[in-house]
């Protein structure tokens, strides 16, 4: 593995890819005095800002308003519909004609505007910091040279002391389900739709499939979720995944478990999904959410001495070094964890290490992750399946959200808080299933990161009434609990 460079003022850093791993690394390198160039092909912010995290979560946030509106009658709020008997028990839930309706063309226009604005904010920040930005595609010509093919057709060669590869990943495509951008779509193509799909068939029940399936059922589409596994979100906490599947079904979604899609083809007015067992599913559109592949082709990695894993990802260590001297990598292209927060941390660590600054190697136990379904699923630290597989001693406790007074006030019924702790009391991990779980997971993240005990968490004050009160309550439930 390569060694860090200490002559900061002479250091030339070239970053291939302007996503979270790339632009965060560029900012750190500039603060450490290096000359920094970022080469980005599609736009600063990368897929995370332009086609993935920012646009998808904006769409999901819009769908969340529909979910809240549907819950309004439970709180005594009625739509003012001329001629409707609002005192009738039958009016407790709005009819289809009384629901809010979505103008998807307007929604997607707003989604793309926000993504473009975020991309421009990143560009402005890099410009202010003195980072050179080149629009184009880049490849390695040996470990210390980068060749950039610029958008205007020109070619520029950069000699570098440090290279960071942060090219991300692209949606995986099945041979018999080729996206056409009109009826058969990847998640990057959804934002071109002008109207809601009448019947959306989502192929894949991982995080991306579950998020979009949940969003579109809330927006008003009929949704069929095709899952090759026993349940949705097979890699997540079993209790959380079971709850989300129940919520999906209660909202009218068709969930097809143990159903592997073999092919997807266009019909005269929609799509036909053929399953491995011969069954077929018809829809107006199909969303392919069957994973992603690392963007490593054409980068000259092998020639530069950069080793790839069996899955095609770039092999890195905990400070983001590759097998080639002076070459680092960050983000989805490494296959470490497909999260923007992890990509950004990898990029920052890479530059700190390469340029001789103090650095703490990447520590995955403290990484919080969130699935933006409704309710959200947030996790941090060790999960139950991991603890069982490793044979580690642990105790656990779970409290349904419906018991929380604040949740009752908000009309929330679906969700829970769960903690895992060592029998000595140290917090090992946690799961929060609730609206805004992405915000609620932070105190558990602090507990895992700083090795706090359940008593430390339980003794901290929480606002009453608040959802966070359930976190402290679950911690109190684990006080003096012995291993079973």
Secondary structure, 3 states (H helix, E strand, C coil): CCCCCCCHHHCEEEEECCCHHHHHHHHHHHHCCCEEEEEECCCCCHHHHHCCHHHHHHHHHHHHHHHHHHHHHHHCCCCCCCCCCCCCHHHHCCCHHHCCCCCHHHHHHHHHHHHHHHHHHHHHHHHHHCCEEEEEEEEECCCCEEEEEECCCCEEEEECCEEEECCCEEECCECCECCCCCCEEECCCHHHCCCCCCEEEEECCCHHHHHHHHHHHHHCCEEEEECCCCCCCCCCCHHHHHHHHHHHHHCCCEEECCCCEEEEEECCCCEEEEECCCCEEEECEEEECCCEEECCCCCCCCCCCCCECCCCCECCCCCCECCCCCEEECCHHHCCCCCHHHHHHHHHHHHHHHCCCCCCCCCHHHCEEEECCCCEEEEEECCHHHHHHHCCCCEEEEEEHHHCHHHHHHCCCCCEEEEEECCCCEEEEEEEEECCHHHHCHHHHHHHHCCCEHHHHHCCCCCCCCCCHHHHHHHHHCCCCCCC
